[in-house]
Amino acid sequence: MKTSSSSVNVMLKGVILSGDKMKHLQSMVPGIRTVDFAKRMPPMMRSMSTKSTPSERQERKVHRIGVGGTKLGKANPQQYAKVVETGLQNGVLTFESVNGGEESLAQAFTLAMMQIGYSESCPKEKDVTLTARFGYRTEAADGKSFKNDVPLENDIGASTTDASGKVQSVDKAFHNISSDYVFDCIEKNPLVKLKRGEWGQNERTKDANFIFMVHNPEAQGSELFKPGFEVPPLDDVRSLVRERLLDSFQALEEACSNGSLSSYGVCSNGLSLPPSHPLHLNWKDVVSAASEASQAVHGKPTTPKLTTLQLPANLLETNGFNVAKDIKSFFSSPSDNGSGLSDLDIYTSRPLTCYPDQGTGTGFPFKLIDYRIPLTLTPTDSSSMSWTHKYSGDSPPQYPPALNLALQHFDAEHLLEAEQERKLTLDEKETLDGCRLLQSMLHDLDCSLENVRSFDAYEDELYNKVVPLIYDTFDGLDEESGSVLQTFFVAHGAAVRHAVARTTRKLLETGGDGVPPYDINPDIPLQDFALQWLLKKDYISKVIVGCFEPHHVISAVEASKAVEENK
């Protein structure tokens, strides 16, 4: 087995099982051919046509769905534009950009508007809302320093090393929302240029609404938390954060006055955290700071340009719902609330991704989704695929035979028999030890299916522990051994998805630890249920959904339609 003819990389690339092993596995798992472990399984949401007919365009309504930009910022321009175009064609008119993705969104929006044309049935730029955030920055990206820079405990910037691997320099990361930094961001932001009509050849894009969001302003409070010192009073932390917000809001009010922005908002995890948490952000502090900033900029009481608060809320992180209801209740009162504002839009983020302990925990997130998984190792059509909530077996049918085949292949029976008759060579001993290690690893991975709760955690374990362990154990694997391992990993990946989705659904149906039990329709994917649950809340203005592909947009729209039809 130990040979230099083939690397363990063979597990991560398409290979074909040969000889008796191929025939044996085919007899147990019909349809096995070439498989690709590195390639992800089919998208989590069902695929549907992105085209709309003329009659559908006439009946199009605006949905309370927004397209998130976390992953889209890394997509190629054509793919990004297609996602935006699909949204525009189907009544989705809100598009989010994360820090650093503004140029990609500007390009995608411009291309999408050119593609759909300007007929009466098409959405107009003035109907579209684009959002972006600021707050996190790196030293290398900006090339300068700003007042109120708060160093982040864990640098998110890149590091450089010398030939020996020693770290030479680290790109320091900071949180900053100061007025100086706001003006600097606005001056460089492609979406601001788009708003000013300075982007490309299409001046009509300046009619789009652009909301600039202060991202996690509560991070400014960490300046008061000094290692080795007592935890500062929370009132002092809140006071500092409000002071920094006031400075930031004054700059944003000026930018709205000169036409660079349509309005501004706050996108904050802290808004959904309980008041006892050090990173809690009180929405009333946000409102009062906006009112004070508006009066300071304009010299008289005026309506602040604060329009939007964005916070996490989902089936497991439920405190955001209470906050959203409090905000809407505050503005629905007939009496003057003293803020100068009559209402605020509430956007929710992370509708399908949640973190432990109501969002305050660390570690890998839960995904509130069902997966489409293959029921064979090489699915050839839709009949060989199934949603995890539709498949009732303990594991996908291809997994047990793939596991058994791997265990049999690495049982090293011939070496154990030889060891009874003679002394093994050094190479044979190393091979025997490697087989024992692999068998132990396979058993551990199989047992992990009982407790796995996060696919992200599984991937981290796989790429950072399992695969390196195999690399360190073997100089190389022959093609057949690599093929057997790849077959196992593909089948095990489907089994993990099935186990994670089933465990998550059971957790939601049982409830506990502040989470109510949910009555989930067994016939719909978890992601549809999770989105519909949010969309039934009238106090939520928009649900921002991560949509990396056009059919993800369509699926989110279908969930929205189901809610509207049942009203």
C-alpha positions as CSV (number, residue, x, y, z in Angstrom):
1,M,0.0,0.0,0.0
2,K,2.8,2.4,0.8
3,T,3.9,3.6,-2.6
4,S,4.9,6.8,-4.3
5,S,2.9,6.0,-7.4
6,S,-0.2,7.9,-6.2
7,S,-0.8,10.6,-3.6
8,V,-3.5,10.7,-1.0
9,N,-4.8,13.5,-3.2
10,V,-6.6,10.9,-5.2
11,M,-9.3,11.0,-2.5
12,L,-10.0,14.6,-3.4
13,K,-10.3,14.1,-7.2
14,G,-12.5,12.0,-9.5
15,V,-11.3,8.4,-9.8
16,I,-12.9,5.2,-10.9
17,L,-12.9,2.0,-8.9
18,S,-11.5,-0.9,-10.8
19,G,-11.5,-4.7,-10.7
20,D,-13.4,-6.8,-8.2
21,K,-13.9,-3.8,-5.8
22,M,-15.8,-1.9,-8.5
23,K,-18.0,-4.9,-9.3
24,H,-18.6,-5.6,-5.6
25,L,-19.6,-2.0,-4.8
26,Q,-21.8,-1.8,-8.0
27,S,-23.7,-4.9,-6.8
28,M,-24.5,-3.1,-3.5
29,V,-24.8,0.5,-4.8
30,P,-26.2,0.8,-8.4
31,G,-24.9,3.6,-10.5
32,I,-21.5,4.2,-9.0
33,R,-19.0,5.7,-11.4
34,T,-16.6,8.6,-11.0
35,V,-17.2,10.8,-7.9
36,D,-15.8,14.1,-6.8
37,F,-15.2,14.6,-3.0
38,A,-14.2,18.2,-3.4
39,K,-17.3,19.2,-5.2
40,R,-20.2,20.2,-3.0
41,M,-23.5,18.5,-3.1
42,P,-26.4,20.0,-5.0
43,P,-27.7,23.4,-3.7
44,M,-29.7,23.4,-0.6
45,M,-32.8,24.9,-2.2
46,R,-34.8,23.4,-5.0
47,S,-33.9,24.6,-8.5
48,M,-36.6,26.4,-10.5
49,S,-36.7,28.5,-13.7
50,T,-35.6,32.1,-13.2
51,K,-37.5,33.3,-16.2
52,S,-40.8,35.1,-15.9
53,T,-43.4,35.5,-18.6
54,P,-44.9,38.9,-19.6
55,S,-48.1,38.1,-17.7
56,E,-46.1,37.3,-14.6
57,R,-44.3,40.5,-14.8
58,Q,-47.5,42.5,-14.9
59,E,-48.6,40.7,-11.7
60,R,-45.3,41.0,-9.9
61,K,-45.4,42.2,-6.3
62,V,-42.6,43.3,-4.1
63,H,-41.6,40.6,-1.6
64,R,-40.2,41.1,1.9
65,I,-37.1,39.3,0.9
66,G,-33.6,40.8,0.5
67,V,-30.5,39.2,-1.0
68,G,-27.5,39.0,1.4
69,G,-24.1,39.7,0.1
70,T,-21.7,37.7,2.3
71,K,-20.9,35.0,-0.3
72,L,-22.0,36.9,-3.5
73,G,-19.1,39.4,-3.1
74,K,-16.8,36.5,-4.0
75,A,-18.8,35.5,-7.1
76,N,-17.9,36.3,-10.6
77,P,-19.7,39.4,-12.0
78,Q,-21.9,37.4,-14.4
79,Q,-23.2,35.2,-11.6
80,Y,-23.7,38.1,-9.3
81,A,-25.6,40.0,-11.9
82,K,-27.8,36.9,-12.7
83,V,-28.8,36.7,-9.0
84,V,-29.7,40.4,-8.9
85,E,-31.5,40.1,-12.2
86,T,-33.5,37.1,-10.9
87,G,-34.4,39.1,-7.8
88,L,-35.5,42.1,-9.8
89,Q,-37.7,39.9,-12.1
90,N,-39.4,38.3,-9.1
91,G,-40.2,41.2,-6.8
92,V,-37.0,41.2,-4.7
93,L,-35.7,44.8,-4.6
94,T,-33.3,44.9,-1.7
95,F,-29.7,43.8,-2.1
96,E,-27.0,43.8,0.6
97,S,-23.2,44.3,0.3
98,V,-20.8,43.4,3.0
99,N,-17.6,45.4,3.6
100,G,-15.4,45.1,0.5
101,G,-18.2,43.8,-1.8
102,E,-19.5,47.2,-2.8
103,E,-17.9,47.3,-6.2
104,S,-19.2,43.8,-7.0
105,L,-22.7,44.9,-6.1
106,A,-22.5,48.1,-8.1
107,Q,-21.3,46.1,-11.2
108,A,-24.0,43.4,-10.7
109,F,-26.8,46.0,-10.3
110,T,-25.8,48.0,-13.3
111,L,-25.5,44.8,-15.5
112,A,-28.8,43.5,-14.2
113,M,-30.7,46.7,-14.9
114,M,-29.3,46.8,-18.4
115,Q,-30.4,43.2,-19.0
116,I,-34.0,43.6,-17.8
117,G,-34.6,46.8,-19.8
118,Y,-36.9,49.7,-19.0
119,S,-40.4,48.6,-19.9
120,E,-43.3,49.6,-17.7
121,S,-43.5,46.1,-16.2
122,C,-39.8,46.2,-15.0
123,P,-38.8,47.6,-11.6
124,K,-37.2,51.1,-11.7
125,E,-34.1,52.1,-10.0
126,K,-36.0,54.3,-7.5
127,D,-37.7,51.1,-6.3
128,V,-34.4,49.4,-5.5
129,T,-32.6,49.5,-2.2
130,L,-28.9,48.8,-1.9
131,T,-27.2,48.5,1.5
132,A,-23.6,48.4,2.6
133,R,-21.8,48.3,5.9
134,F,-18.7,49.9,7.5
135,G,-17.0,49.4,10.8
136,Y,-14.3,46.8,10.3
137,R,-11.0,47.6,8.6
138,T,-7.5,46.5,8.2
139,E,-4.3,48.7,8.3
140,A,-3.1,47.5,4.9
141,A,-6.4,48.1,3.2
142,D,-6.7,51.7,4.3
143,G,-3.0,52.7,4.5
144,K,-3.7,55.1,7.4
145,S,-5.0,55.4,10.9
146,F,-8.2,57.0,12.2
147,K,-9.3,58.4,15.6
148,N,-11.2,55.9,17.8
149,D,-9.5,52.9,16.2
150,V,-10.3,49.9,18.4
151,P,-7.9,47.0,17.9
152,L,-9.6,43.6,17.5
153,E,-8.5,40.9,19.8
154,N,-8.1,38.5,16.9
155,D,-6.5,40.0,13.8
156,I,-8.6,39.4,10.7
157,G,-5.9,40.7,8.4
158,A,-3.3,38.6,6.6
159,S,0.3,38.0,7.9
160,T,3.6,37.7,6.1
161,T,6.4,35.3,6.8
162,D,10.0,34.9,5.9
163,A,11.7,31.9,4.3
164,S,11.8,30.1,7.6
165,G,8.1,30.6,8.3
166,K,8.6,33.2,11.0
167,V,5.9,35.8,11.0
168,Q,7.4,39.1,10.0
169,S,4.3,41.4,10.0
170,V,0.6,41.1,10.7
171,D,-2.0,43.2,9.0
172,K,-3.7,44.7,12.1
173,A,-7.5,44.8,12.2
174,F,-9.6,47.5,13.8
175,H,-13.2,48.5,14.4
176,N,-13.9,52.1,13.7
177,I,-17.1,54.2,13.2
178,S,-15.6,57.6,13.7
179,S,-16.8,60.5,11.5
180,D,-13.3,60.7,9.9
181,Y,-13.6,57.0,8.9
182,V,-17.2,57.5,7.7
183,F,-16.1,60.3,5.3
184,D,-13.1,58.2,4.1
185,C,-15.4,55.3,3.4
186,I,-18.0,57.4,1.6
187,E,-15.4,59.0,-0.6
188,K,-14.1,55.6,-1.8
189,N,-17.4,53.6,-1.9
190,P,-18.5,52.5,-5.4
191,L,-22.1,52.5,-4.3
192,V,-21.8,56.2,-3.4
193,K,-20.4,56.9,-6.9
194,L,-23.4,54.9,-8.3
195,K,-25.7,57.1,-6.2
196,R,-24.1,60.2,-7.5
197,G,-24.4,59.0,-11.1
198,E,-20.6,58.6,-11.4
199,W,-20.6,54.9,-11.9
200,G,-20.4,53.6,-15.5
201,Q,-22.5,55.0,-18.3
202,N,-25.9,54.5,-16.8
203,E,-26.8,57.7,-14.8
204,R,-30.2,56.3,-13.9
205,T,-28.6,54.2,-11.2
206,K,-28.4,57.3,-9.1
207,D,-32.1,56.9,-8.5
208,A,-31.5,53.8,-6.4
209,N,-31.8,54.1,-2.7
210,F,-28.5,53.6,-0.8
211,I,-28.5,52.9,2.9
212,F,-25.1,52.9,4.6
213,M,-25.1,50.8,7.8
214,V,-22.9,51.2,10.9
215,H,-21.8,47.6,11.5
216,N,-21.7,46.3,15.1
217,P,-21.1,49.7,16.8
218,E,-21.2,47.9,20.2
219,A,-17.6,46.7,19.3
220,Q,-16.4,50.2,20.2
221,G,-17.2,49.3,23.9
222,S,-14.4,46.7,24.0
223,E,-12.0,49.6,24.3
224,L,-12.9,49.7,28.0
225,F,-12.2,46.0,28.6
226,K,-8.5,45.9,29.6
227,P,-6.7,42.6,30.2
228,G,-5.9,42.2,33.9
229,F,-8.4,44.8,35.0
230,E,-11.9,44.6,36.4
231,V,-14.8,44.5,34.0
232,P,-16.0,48.1,33.5
233,P,-19.5,49.1,34.6
234,L,-21.9,48.4,31.7
235,D,-23.3,51.9,32.0
236,D,-19.8,53.2,31.1
237,V,-19.6,50.9,28.1
238,R,-23.1,51.9,26.8
239,S,-22.2,55.6,27.3
240,L,-19.0,55.2,25.2
241,V,-20.8,53.4,22.4
242,R,-23.5,56.0,22.3
243,E,-20.9,58.8,22.1
244,R,-19.2,57.1,19.2
245,L,-22.5,56.5,17.5
246,L,-23.3,60.2,17.8
247,D,-20.1,61.2,16.1
248,S,-20.7,58.6,13.3
249,F,-24.3,59.7,12.8
250,Q,-23.4,63.3,12.4
251,A,-21.2,62.4,9.4
252,L,-23.9,60.2,8.0
253,E,-26.5,63.0,8.3
254,E,-24.1,65.3,6.3
255,A,-23.6,62.6,3.7
256,C,-27.4,62.3,3.3
257,S,-27.7,66.1,3.0
258,N,-25.2,66.3,0.1
259,G,-26.8,63.4,-1.8
260,S,-24.1,60.8,-1.2
261,L,-26.6,58.6,0.7
262,S,-30.3,58.1,0.8
263,S,-30.3,57.2,4.4
264,Y,-28.4,55.3,7.0
265,G,-28.9,52.5,9.5
266,V,-27.4,50.1,12.0
267,C,-26.6,46.5,11.4
268,S,-25.8,45.0,14.8
269,N,-25.6,41.6,16.5
270,G,-25.8,43.5,19.8
271,L,-29.4,44.7,19.1
272,S,-30.5,41.1,19.6
273,L,-28.4,40.3,22.7
274,P,-29.9,40.5,26.2
275,P,-29.3,43.7,28.2
276,S,-27.0,41.8,30.6
277,H,-24.5,41.0,27.8
278,P,-21.5,43.3,27.5
279,L,-22.1,43.7,23.8
280,H,-25.8,44.5,24.1
281,L,-26.8,47.5,22.0
282,N,-30.0,49.4,23.2
283,W,-32.0,50.4,20.2
284,K,-33.3,53.5,22.1
285,D,-29.7,54.7,22.3
286,V,-29.5,54.4,18.5
287,V,-32.7,56.4,18.1
288,S,-31.8,59.1,20.5
289,A,-28.3,59.5,19.0
290,A,-29.8,59.9,15.5
291,S,-32.1,62.6,16.8
292,E,-29.3,64.4,18.5
293,A,-27.0,64.1,15.5
294,S,-29.7,65.4,13.1
295,Q,-30.3,68.5,15.2
296,A,-26.5,69.1,15.6
297,V,-26.0,69.0,11.8
298,H,-29.0,71.0,10.7
299,G,-29.1,73.5,13.7
300,K,-32.7,72.7,14.5
301,P,-35.0,69.7,15.2
302,T,-35.4,67.8,11.9
303,T,-36.3,64.2,11.0
304,P,-33.2,62.1,11.2
305,K,-32.2,60.1,8.1
306,L,-31.9,56.9,10.2
307,T,-34.3,54.5,8.5
308,T,-33.2,50.9,9.2
309,L,-32.1,48.6,12.0
310,Q,-30.8,45.2,11.0
311,L,-30.5,42.4,13.6
312,P,-30.3,38.6,13.8
313,A,-33.5,36.7,14.3
314,N,-34.3,33.1,13.6
315,L,-36.0,30.0,15.1
316,L,-33.2,29.5,17.7
317,E,-32.1,33.2,18.3
318,T,-35.5,34.5,19.3
319,N,-34.6,37.6,21.3
320,G,-34.5,39.6,18.1
321,F,-38.3,39.1,17.7
322,N,-38.9,40.7,21.0
323,V,-36.6,43.7,20.1
324,A,-38.4,44.1,16.8
325,K,-41.8,44.1,18.4
326,D,-40.7,46.7,21.0
327,I,-39.4,49.0,18.3
328,K,-42.6,48.8,16.2
329,S,-44.7,49.3,19.4
330,F,-42.7,52.4,20.2
331,F,-43.4,54.0,16.9
332,S,-47.1,52.9,16.7
333,S,-47.9,54.9,19.7
334,P,-50.1,58.0,18.8
335,S,-48.2,60.3,21.1
336,D,-45.0,62.1,20.1
337,N,-42.0,59.9,20.9
338,G,-39.6,62.8,20.9
339,S,-37.2,61.3,18.3
340,G,-38.5,63.1,15.2
341,L,-38.9,59.6,13.6
342,S,-42.3,58.1,12.8
343,D,-41.1,54.6,12.0
344,L,-38.1,52.4,11.3
345,D,-37.7,49.5,9.0
346,I,-36.6,46.3,10.7
347,Y,-34.4,44.0,8.6
348,T,-33.5,40.5,10.0
349,S,-30.2,38.8,9.1
350,R,-29.1,35.2,9.5
351,P,-32.6,33.7,9.1
352,L,-31.1,30.2,8.4
353,T,-27.8,30.4,10.4
354,C,-27.8,30.6,14.2
355,Y,-25.3,30.3,17.0
356,P,-25.6,28.6,20.4
357,D,-27.0,30.2,23.5
358,Q,-29.4,32.6,21.7
359,G,-26.5,33.9,19.6
360,T,-24.1,34.6,22.5
361,G,-22.2,31.3,22.2
362,T,-19.1,30.6,20.2
363,G,-18.3,27.7,18.0
364,F,-19.8,26.5,14.8
365,P,-23.3,27.6,13.7
366,F,-26.4,25.6,13.1
367,K,-27.9,25.7,9.7
368,L,-31.7,25.6,9.6
369,I,-31.9,23.8,6.3
370,D,-32.6,20.5,4.7
371,Y,-30.3,19.2,2.0
372,R,-30.8,17.5,-1.3
373,I,-28.6,14.4,-1.0
374,P,-27.8,11.6,-3.5
375,L,-29.2,8.2,-2.9
376,T,-26.4,6.7,-5.0
377,L,-22.8,7.6,-5.2
378,T,-23.1,9.1,-8.7
379,P,-26.7,10.4,-9.2
380,T,-27.7,10.6,-12.8
381,D,-31.1,12.2,-12.5
382,S,-33.6,13.6,-10.0
383,S,-34.9,10.1,-9.1
384,S,-31.5,9.3,-7.5
385,M,-31.7,12.5,-5.3
386,S,-33.9,13.2,-2.2
387,W,-34.4,16.0,0.3
388,T,-33.2,14.9,3.7
389,H,-36.7,15.5,5.2
390,K,-38.2,13.2,2.6
391,Y,-35.8,10.3,3.3
392,S,-36.8,8.3,6.4
393,G,-34.0,5.8,6.6
394,D,-31.3,6.0,9.3
395,S,-28.7,6.9,6.7
396,P,-28.6,7.2,2.9
397,P,-28.6,3.7,1.3
398,Q,-25.1,4.0,-0.3
399,Y,-23.5,4.7,3.1
400,P,-23.5,1.3,4.8
401,P,-22.0,-0.6,1.9
402,A,-19.4,2.2,1.3
403,L,-18.4,2.0,5.0
404,N,-18.2,-1.8,5.0
405,L,-16.1,-1.7,1.8
406,A,-13.6,0.7,3.3
407,L,-13.4,-1.3,6.5
408,Q,-12.8,-4.5,4.5
409,H,-10.2,-2.9,2.3
410,F,-8.1,-1.7,5.1
411,D,-8.5,-4.7,7.4
412,A,-4.9,-5.8,6.4
413,E,-6.0,-9.4,6.9
414,H,-3.1,-10.7,4.7
415,L,-0.6,-8.9,6.9
416,L,-2.1,-10.3,10.1
417,E,-1.9,-13.8,8.6
418,A,1.7,-13.3,7.5
419,E,2.6,-12.0,11.0
420,Q,1.6,-15.4,12.5
421,E,4.2,-17.1,10.2
422,R,7.1,-14.7,10.0
423,K,8.4,-11.4,11.1
424,L,7.0,-8.5,9.1
425,T,9.3,-6.1,7.2
426,L,9.5,-2.5,8.2
427,D,7.3,-1.4,5.3
428,E,4.7,-4.1,6.1
429,K,4.7,-3.0,9.8
430,E,4.1,0.6,8.7
431,T,1.3,-0.5,6.4
432,L,-0.3,-2.5,9.1
433,D,-0.1,0.4,11.6
434,G,-1.6,2.7,8.9
435,C,-4.5,0.3,8.3
436,R,-5.3,0.1,12.0
437,L,-5.3,3.9,12.2
438,L,-7.6,4.2,9.2
439,Q,-10.0,1.6,10.6
440,S,-10.1,3.5,13.9
441,M,-10.7,6.7,12.0
442,L,-13.5,5.1,10.0
443,H,-15.2,3.8,13.1
444,D,-14.9,7.2,14.8
445,L,-16.5,9.0,11.8
446,D,-19.3,6.5,11.7
447,C,-20.0,6.9,15.4
448,S,-20.0,10.7,15.0
449,L,-23.2,10.6,13.0
450,E,-25.1,10.1,16.3
451,N,-24.1,13.4,17.7
452,V,-23.2,15.6,14.7
453,R,-25.1,18.9,14.8
454,S,-23.2,21.2,12.5
455,F,-22.0,20.5,8.9
456,D,-19.5,23.3,9.3
457,A,-18.0,21.5,12.3
458,Y,-17.8,18.3,10.3
459,E,-16.0,20.1,7.5
460,D,-13.6,21.7,9.9
461,E,-12.8,18.3,11.4
462,L,-12.4,16.7,8.0
463,Y,-10.1,19.2,6.4
464,N,-8.0,20.1,9.5
465,K,-7.7,16.8,11.2
466,V,-8.8,13.8,9.2
467,V,-7.2,14.5,5.8
468,P,-3.9,15.8,7.4
469,L,-3.8,12.6,9.5
470,I,-4.0,10.5,6.3
471,Y,-1.3,12.6,4.7
472,D,1.0,12.2,7.7
473,T,0.4,8.5,7.9
474,F,1.0,7.5,4.3
475,D,3.7,8.6,1.8
476,G,1.1,7.8,-0.8
477,L,-1.9,5.5,-1.6
478,D,-2.4,3.2,-4.5
479,E,-5.2,4.2,-6.8
480,E,-7.6,1.5,-5.6
481,S,-7.1,2.5,-1.9
482,G,-7.6,6.1,-2.7
483,S,-10.8,5.3,-4.6
484,V,-12.2,3.3,-1.7
485,L,-11.5,6.2,0.6
486,Q,-13.1,8.7,-1.7
487,T,-16.1,6.5,-2.1
488,F,-16.5,6.4,1.7
489,F,-16.1,10.2,2.1
490,V,-18.7,11.0,-0.5
491,A,-21.2,8.6,1.1
492,H,-20.3,9.8,4.6
493,G,-20.8,13.5,3.5
494,A,-24.3,12.6,2.5
495,A,-24.9,10.8,5.7
496,V,-23.7,13.8,7.7
497,R,-26.1,16.1,5.9
498,H,-28.9,13.7,6.6
499,A,-28.0,13.4,10.3
500,V,-27.5,17.1,10.8
501,A,-30.9,18.0,9.2
502,R,-32.7,15.3,11.2
503,T,-31.1,16.4,14.5
504,T,-31.9,20.1,13.8
505,R,-35.5,19.3,13.0
506,K,-35.8,17.2,16.2
507,L,-34.3,20.0,18.2
508,L,-36.7,22.6,16.9
509,E,-39.7,20.3,17.4
510,T,-38.7,19.6,21.0
511,G,-37.7,23.1,22.0
512,G,-36.0,24.0,25.3
513,D,-33.3,26.4,26.6
514,G,-35.5,29.4,25.7
515,V,-36.6,28.0,22.4
516,P,-40.3,27.2,22.0
517,P,-41.3,23.9,20.4
518,Y,-42.2,24.4,16.7
519,D,-44.9,22.5,14.8
520,I,-43.0,21.9,11.6
521,N,-44.8,20.5,8.5
522,P,-42.9,17.3,7.7
523,D,-43.5,17.9,4.0
524,I,-41.5,21.1,3.6
525,P,-37.8,21.8,3.9
526,L,-36.6,23.5,7.1
527,Q,-35.4,26.5,5.2
528,D,-38.9,27.1,3.9
529,F,-40.4,26.8,7.4
530,A,-37.8,29.1,8.9
531,L,-38.3,31.8,6.3
532,Q,-42.1,31.6,6.5
533,W,-42.0,31.8,10.2
534,L,-40.1,35.1,9.9
535,L,-42.3,36.5,7.1
536,K,-45.4,35.9,9.2
537,K,-44.2,38.6,11.6
538,D,-45.7,41.9,10.4
539,Y,-43.2,43.9,12.4
540,I,-40.3,42.6,10.2
541,S,-39.8,44.7,7.1
542,K,-37.3,42.6,5.2
543,V,-35.7,39.1,5.7
544,I,-32.2,39.2,4.3
545,V,-31.4,35.7,2.8
546,G,-28.0,34.5,1.5
547,C,-28.6,33.6,-2.1
548,F,-25.6,32.5,-4.0
549,E,-27.5,31.2,-7.0
550,P,-30.5,32.4,-8.9
551,H,-32.6,29.4,-7.8
552,H,-31.9,30.3,-4.2
553,V,-33.7,33.6,-4.9
554,I,-36.7,31.8,-6.5
555,S,-37.0,29.4,-3.5
556,A,-37.0,32.4,-1.0
557,V,-39.7,34.1,-3.2
558,E,-41.8,30.9,-3.1
559,A,-41.6,30.9,0.6
560,S,-42.8,34.5,0.7
561,K,-45.6,33.7,-1.7
562,A,-46.8,30.8,0.5
563,V,-47.1,33.2,3.4
564,E,-49.0,35.8,1.4
565,E,-51.4,33.2,0.0
566,N,-52.3,32.0,3.5
567,K,-53.1,35.4,4.9
